[in-house]
Amino acid sequence: MTGQVALVTGGARGIGRAISERLVKRGMKVGVGYSSDPTSAENLQSEYGSDRITIHQGNIGARGDCERVFDEVINAHGRVDVLVNNAGITADKMLTKMEVDDWDRVVQVNLSGTFYMAHLAYLHMAERGSGRIVNISSVIGEQGNAGQVNYAATKSGLFGMTMSMAQEGSRKGVTVNCVAPGYIETDMVAAVPEKAIEKIVSGIPMKRLGRPDEVARVVEFLADPESEYITGQVYSVNGGLHM
């Protein structure tokens, strides 16, 4: 993986940061995408150096921003070998209280934004004859969850997108896979009330939350040039929560 270039959306915090760090430590150069937390992105770049990590601000839900960020990474590093679609948002409400805007915002970022980036990367990689695309879904896309109809729909949608792109990319040297984390120790999960977390953990066979690096390890495996015969797959990292 030494000398390769990765673009990780939402790559400055939580699972995304763990992925960025793991790929950098494997010798890759990483373009880190972020939307609204420049401090975290700048701290990550400062830790590893601007020659190894470049940072790129943008809204993944806007096609124009995706094109600009992708071009910035190409200009900085010459190419993109690996795309990790990690960025995502939530707007949780029970269906009876969910507004159309709650639906539209989550779909635009989580599903349309992933398509925008994957589309750009696929065209670039297919032309070069090789590449890895890894889409980060969620256990919520596998089993659903009350109060997350919008989020579950987008994360389930990534499965179909992944498999369809994988079929198209199989003769172009482009693999497309999906990783579906369970409940991981991130800021998003930290915002959940403690009693709710206790209930969640009680239902996980391993009786604990996952760690961001445990998800990053699977992404690293799929991003490896030697993983060329693995495509169209969903890898669940959830402690046995959904089997």
Disulfide bonds with the S-S distance in Angstrom:
none
